[in-house]
Amino acid sequence: MIHSLFLVNASGDIFLEKHWKSVVSRSVCDYFFEAQERATEPENVPPVIPTPHHYLISVLRHRIYFVAVIQSEVPPLFVIEFLHRVVDTFQDYFGVCTEAAIKDNVVVVYELLEEMLDNGFPLATESNILKELIKPPTILRTMVNTITGSTNVGEQLPTGQLSVVPWRRTGVKYTNNEAYFDVVEEIDAIIDKSGSTITAEIQGVIDACVKLTGMPDLTLSFMNPRLLDDVSFHPCVRFKRWEAERILSFIPPDGNFRLLSYHVSSQNLVAIPVYVKHNITFREGSSQGRFDLTLGPKQTMGKAVESVLVSSQLPRGVLNTNLNPSQGTYTFDPVTKLLTWDVGKINPQKLPSLKGSMSLQAGASKPDENPTINIQFKIQQMAISGLKVNRLDMYGEKYKPFKGIKYMTKAGKFQVRT
Amino acid sequence: PHHVSTNSGIFSVLRNEDLKEMLESSKESLKLEAMKRIVGLIAKGKNASELFPAVVKNVASKNIELKKLVYVYLVRYAEEQQDLALLSISTFQRALKDPNQLIRASALRVLSSIRVPIIVPIMMLAIKEAATDLSPYVRKTSAHAIQKLYSLDPEQKEQLIEVIEKLLKDKSTLVAGSVVMAFEEVCPDRIDLIHKNYRKLCNLLVDVEEWGQVVIISMLTRYARTQFTSPWKEGATFDENNEKAFYDSEEEKKDQVEAKPYVMDPDHRLLLRNTKPLLQSRNTAVVMSVAQLYWHLAPKHEVSVVTKSLVRLLRSHREVQYIVLQNIATMSIQRKGMFEPYMKSFYVRSTDATHIKTLKLEILTNLANEANISTILREFQTYVKSQDKAFAAATIQAIGRCATNISEVTDTCLNGLVLLLSNRDETVVAESVVVIKKLLQMQPTQHCEIIKHMAKLFDNITVSMARASILWLIGEYCERVPKIAPDVLRKMAKSFTAEEDIVKLQTVNLAAKLYLTNSKQTKLLTQYILNLGKYDQNYDIRDRTRFIRQLIVPNEKSGALSKYARRILLAPKPAPVLESAFKDRDRFQLGTLSHSLNIKATGYLELSDWPAVAPDQSVRNVEVIEPVGSLPSLLLTYSVAVVHTCRIDSQNCYFTVSYKSLSPQLVSVNIPTFGPVKSHELLHHMTGKGLSARYHFPRQPCLYQPNMVAVQVTLTNGSDHSLEEIHIGDRSPASLNLHCFNTIERLEPEASVTVSMGIDFSDSTQAANFQLCTKDDQFSVSIQPAVGELLMPSSMTEQDFCKEQGKLLGMNETSATITLAAENSSSQSLSKQVLSVANVGVVSSSENNIHRFAGRTVSSGALVLVTAESRESSTALLTINTDKSIMASMLLRDLKQALAQA
């Protein structure tokens, strides 16, 4: 299926290649570079590119293109999903997935890629299994390795691969047994000029960090499972049990994993926790424009709106800005025309605002479109949909684990049109 | 650059020498360091092949990391250094025999990756052996190796198919995905190999690893299209918008009234049912493959179950969105209704990549109908103003399509587009002109104002496509704008040489049309333009000019054609149809690479049409004859019994024996049916570190002591190493009288063994707790018997029964009236239920409505008499006579439960 993989950085250099079948010359990437040149933005490179003898399927993450070479028909999503899994694994192992991190850990990268595919077909993609095979590098281990000459490669053989719970490694032992669950919801919304909501949806995930000894069997139930309209599970979740009782029953992988992603049913009205008052105007014939933005909280159930970040792509005609933030810092990049304002926390008594003027290219006509404003924010201790975990129980092991559940609401793709 | 490359060349040569030295040193750490550097070179795409002899020596190293890195190197360069690569083969051959399954698997993996033709026979042998390995993991590896060998030497196909056939029968979920992948690569046309495995694959699917699921689902989609008849109603067309076909089908239906109604093959249903839960997978490829399966196989009204999941995928990465949107675009052409409720999910965000934006636009356009068009157009207004001009242009195209498809909004759209003509951006204006041209062509009569407006704008428009469009419009409708047209031609004559080719062509056209309609004003202009065109650099233009001149300017040579010039040039032309770019994408299976590219990719397998008549369904039948574990032992114990009938089906095992008592009086008691034999879990393999145990009550007299209940325990080793010294350890209560099985010295991986033990429960249902021990571990387990298992059947005549019953009245009698479930109202099923609950014997009865059962408790031998008297309206009176009153009430409860439910 997947013949070869090339990693290409933002400046168009191949800095790593790996072949699972016969070697494919790296000149095949020329077709990719052509497409890269044609694209106005890095994101605009088409994910699937045909060449005379091969097909190139690529993903872009962390400013690195992961280009897979395919020789014959295969579901493109199969390849895309796999490539993303590779990136996730690198991130898991090295903390970041950058060109430098990959180059520094090239041996581990190679060992990982070798285990993840056999003859181009995915073999071990579960992080628990991979970690049994190849230990993630840590500063301590690197030091010890250089001194003692011991290795990253696990001496143990990956028994997990053979079990019926392939996602969990065997022989897990902890002195402190803990299970933490984060319910994180994101609001995707488009707000129109007048402040009314064009579309708004809530997507949520439950990310878990489970460090429990042995083979714990967990169940997690919700107060209001009906809120969940569409769900997708980690393979560990027993589907039948969910269908019948709306209870999540599972033997968890060890460590961090995403237990569940869900979509909140669209019948429920979505509470929009912030509002924006804006007045962005360009006058015909004038080389000045006005910029006036005020943020305020609404429907936050008394919780503070934090880590607010406003960004906006200003029209090409804007040369520079002269703005005055009532709080936080703002930057404007005259080359990319990207305005960012790091607001911080919204104080309902003193609403944050950003006011001032924009200087426009002299003589140029006024821009047609007003910029769109993208907003990021976080609200701690609240799931905006109202989803609540009822209880978490553990079976199969005798000790008493420490359990914790945290809620958070974030902005997803939250846009305000002006 | 030249001297730089020489430098680095020398440098690398030096380094290679160093590396060789390191590899040949006796220090493990130096060798490892060298291999790490070499892998670094390989990763960068540098040639490290000359180190081959030094590297290959380390193939048998004890250090696992070193060995693995050598494997990486070997697989990369073996093809170039075939002779040297052969040196390593014996190491792998040895490892193929290793007792550890993971070492065997890894040896096969590397061996089969060495692309050296000379070892094909060795590989073939290794694959065949591995395919029958006890370890499913090794068998999985052999399935992978099949594809490798096939690509190395396609001549081996026939032999490989045999191996595939064998592996397809495998019941392990680990193997299923890999062998189907091999099937798809090697012999995708051998559908006949699938028949017998079809149901198994459907049932295993949920437990197969996610990548295997994708492959299996796509194979089963193709399979189903060859084996089942269409679930889409006869005559109903694919296209719900196609009214004509709809009426046609009405007529057809009349003819088909007598045709049999469609009944879905249960196997077809099985596939649909078993794939549906996978829509909840976190793997987007799995979700997409289920979606395409439903699209291609499910009845029309069921396809919409996939909508929600597909829309969910739009939250994923940009590349995932791209593929999913492409597929939704194809689907939404035929089935608007599926995605209309989710219209807002396709609204464009300014941060989307351009190709995502265009796809969303495509889908929104497909979804547009009379009801939602105003919302969509309002949304489009925002898009037209986008800073991304390519996207704004695409929006204008979309508006044009909405205008042609929905006649109610044609005028609104047209007016909107005319307003855009005064937009500052050239691309927007140009695109508007092109779209307006197409719209006007549909209804030219009312729109000469627009044409005049466009003629005025003409000077400011520089995009050639737009200029050409305006020229064409003016030419086509020159009689409606008689004053403007010649003036435009005059301007064009001036700028002709500087124009783009398509503009020149249209200028020639305009000139010709004006010459025919208004030759007085334009004759000279036309001749001037034709002269310019005659000497143009582009041969298309020279060609066109020559053709037009012959056609319109009559001379002696032009012959008959010029008489028809007017009819040729000014013929009414059909309006262009504005269609979706995804209109004919459905000729490809959804979710495929070919669908994504809209060209047939190498190795694409066509989805066949439904067969008119379903092929033989029985090919998928599989006879399951599997020995039921407890049967032989039961027969042994009752060696005096004569087996009358023996019926075995997949879940239960019943048999009827006529039973000769060993007591002097020969009582012919018909003792029917034991079972079903229920087995219970004693130890889960996860708690047991691979050791699992199940137990059941064989209902036979215990061989060890008469007051013990016989229990059979099946021990299975699910781990990868053998377990030693399995025995029973401490018990609680300590006084528990228990007959242990003999210590099992060794239990191999995957092996299982059944042992018998005896437990004296002292006629109580209190659990017997004890420890199940292996050499290294101890696991606490417990057996809790149901009260019915504490009895032994007792044979007696009806008279004896009544006599004994008479002695056990008053406090010793417990009774209750119960309602029977409909299924249990017949006397036969009533007996069956009683016998399944309690290990008692049937006493033949002279009355039809009274059933009598007799038994003794195992420990103390106390009589337990059960009478069931069926009454009217499916009720029954249950009476239990025994002096063990606690047992009586428990037994009554169990019987009540069993009889009340089906």
Contacts between the chains, C-beta under 8 A, distances in Angstrom:
chain1	res1	chain2	res2	distance
A	1	B	181	7.9
A	14	B	45	6.8
A	15	B	44	7.3
A	16	B	43	4.9
A	16	B	44	7.2
A	17	B	43	6.7
A	17	B	44	7.7
A	17	B	45	4.9
A	18	B	43	6.9
A	19	B	76	6.9
A	21	B	151	7.0
A	22	B	79	6.4
A	22	B	115	6.3
A	23	B	76	7.4
A	23	B	79	7.7
A	26	B	45	5.8
A	40	B	354	7.4
A	41	B	353	6.9
A	41	B	354	7.5
A	43	B	318	6.2
A	43	B	353	4.0
A	44	B	353	5.3
A	44	B	354	5.0
A	44	B	355	6.5
A	46	B	322	7.6
A	46	B	355	5.9
A	47	B	318	7.6
A	47	B	319	4.0
A	47	B	322	5.1
A	47	B	323	7.1
A	48	B	322	7.9
A	48	B	323	7.7
A	48	B	593	7.0
A	48	B	596	5.1
A	48	B	597	6.2
A	50	B	597	5.4
A	50	B	599	6.8
A	50	B	601	7.8
A	55	B	593	6.2
A	55	B	597	7.5
A	55	B	601	6.6
A	57	B	319	8.0
A	58	B	319	7.5
A	59	B	317	6.7
A	59	B	318	8.0
A	59	B	319	4.8
A	60	B	318	7.3
A	60	B	319	7.7
A	61	B	317	7.7
A	70	B	593	7.2
A	71	B	602	6.7
A	71	B	603	7.8
A	72	B	601	6.6
A	72	B	602	4.4
A	72	B	603	3.2
A	72	B	604	7.9
A	73	B	592	6.1
A	73	B	593	5.2
A	73	B	594	6.2
A	73	B	601	4.5
A	73	B	602	6.6
A	73	B	603	4.4
A	73	B	604	4.4
A	73	B	605	7.1
A	74	B	593	5.8
A	75	B	214	6.2
A	75	B	218	6.8
A	75	B	285	5.8
A	75	B	288	6.7
A	75	B	289	6.4
A	75	B	591	5.0
A	75	B	592	6.2
A	75	B	593	7.1
A	76	B	323	5.1
A	76	B	591	8.0
A	76	B	592	7.9
A	76	B	593	5.4
A	76	B	596	5.1
A	77	B	284	5.4
A	77	B	285	4.2
A	77	B	288	4.9
A	77	B	320	6.4
A	77	B	323	5.1
A	77	B	324	7.6
A	77	B	591	6.8
A	78	B	211	7.3
A	78	B	214	5.4
A	78	B	285	4.3
A	80	B	284	7.5
A	80	B	285	7.6
A	80	B	317	7.3
A	80	B	319	4.6
A	80	B	320	5.8
A	80	B	323	6.7
A	81	B	283	5.8
A	81	B	284	5.1
A	81	B	285	4.5
A	81	B	320	7.2
A	82	B	211	7.6
A	82	B	285	8.0
A	83	B	319	7.9
A	84	B	317	5.8
A	84	B	319	7.8
A	84	B	320	7.8
A	106	B	39	6.9
A	106	B	40	5.0
A	106	B	43	5.0
A	107	B	36	4.7
A	107	B	39	5.4
A	107	B	40	6.9
A	107	B	69	7.3
A	109	B	43	7.3
A	110	B	39	5.1
A	110	B	42	7.6
A	110	B	43	5.9
A	110	B	69	8.0
A	110	B	72	6.2
A	111	B	65	7.9
A	111	B	68	6.4
A	111	B	69	7.7
A	111	B	72	7.8
A	114	B	68	7.3
A	114	B	71	7.8
A	114	B	72	5.8
A	118	B	109	6.1
A	118	B	141	7.6
A	118	B	144	5.0
A	119	B	112	7.9
A	119	B	113	7.0
A	119	B	144	5.4
A	119	B	147	5.8
A	119	B	148	5.2
A	121	B	144	6.4
A	121	B	147	7.8
A	121	B	178	7.0
A	121	B	181	5.8
A	121	B	211	6.9
A	122	B	211	4.2
A	123	B	144	7.9
A	125	B	211	7.4
A	149	B	28	6.4
A	149	B	29	3.3
A	149	B	32	6.8
A	151	B	32	7.0
A	151	B	63	6.9
A	151	B	64	6.8
A	151	B	65	3.7
A	151	B	66	7.9
A	152	B	65	6.4
A	153	B	64	5.0
A	153	B	65	3.8
A	153	B	68	6.0
A	154	B	64	7.9
A	155	B	64	6.3
A	157	B	100	6.9
A	157	B	102	4.2
A	157	B	103	7.7
A	157	B	720	7.8
A	158	B	102	7.0
A	159	B	719	7.5
A	159	B	720	5.7
A	161	B	137	6.6
A	162	B	101	7.6
A	162	B	135	7.6
A	162	B	136	7.4
A	162	B	137	5.3
A	162	B	174	7.5
A	162	B	720	5.7
A	163	B	718	7.6
A	164	B	207	8.0
A	164	B	685	7.6
A	164	B	718	7.8
A	165	B	686	6.9
A	166	B	209	6.9
A	170	B	689	7.8
A	188	B	315	7.9
A	190	B	347	5.9
A	190	B	349	6.8
A	198	B	344	7.2
A	198	B	347	6.7
A	198	B	379	7.8
A	199	B	344	3.8
A	199	B	345	7.6
A	199	B	347	5.5
A	201	B	345	7.5
A	203	B	315	5.5
A	215	B	686	4.2
A	215	B	687	6.4
A	229	B	308	7.3
A	230	B	308	4.7
A	230	B	309	6.6
A	230	B	311	7.9
A	230	B	312	5.3
A	231	B	280	6.0
A	232	B	280	5.1
A	232	B	281	6.3
A	232	B	282	5.0
A	232	B	287	7.5
A	232	B	309	7.7
A	232	B	312	6.7
A	233	B	280	5.5
A	233	B	281	7.5
A	233	B	282	6.4
A	234	B	282	6.0
A	235	B	210	6.7
A	235	B	281	7.6
A	235	B	282	7.3
A	239	B	206	7.2
A	239	B	277	4.9
A	239	B	280	6.5
A	243	B	277	7.7
A	251	B	686	7.2
A	258	B	282	7.1
A	261	B	282	7.0
A	261	B	312	7.8
A	261	B	315	7.9
A	263	B	308	7.7
A	263	B	312	5.8
A	263	B	315	7.9
A	313	B	350	6.9
A	313	B	387	7.1
A	315	B	387	6.4
A	316	B	387	7.2
A	365	B	424	5.3
A	367	B	387	7.9
A	368	B	385	5.1
A	368	B	423	7.0
A	368	B	424	6.5
A	368	B	425	7.0
A	369	B	385	4.0
A	369	B	386	6.4
A	369	B	387	5.8
A	372	B	349	7.9
A	372	B	350	4.1
A	374	B	350	7.8
A	374	B	351	6.6
A	396	B	684	7.8
A	396	B	686	7.2
A	396	B	687	6.3
A	413	B	349	5.5
A	413	B	351	6.7
A	415	B	349	5.6
A	415	B	350	6.5
A	415	B	351	7.5
A	417	B	382	6.4
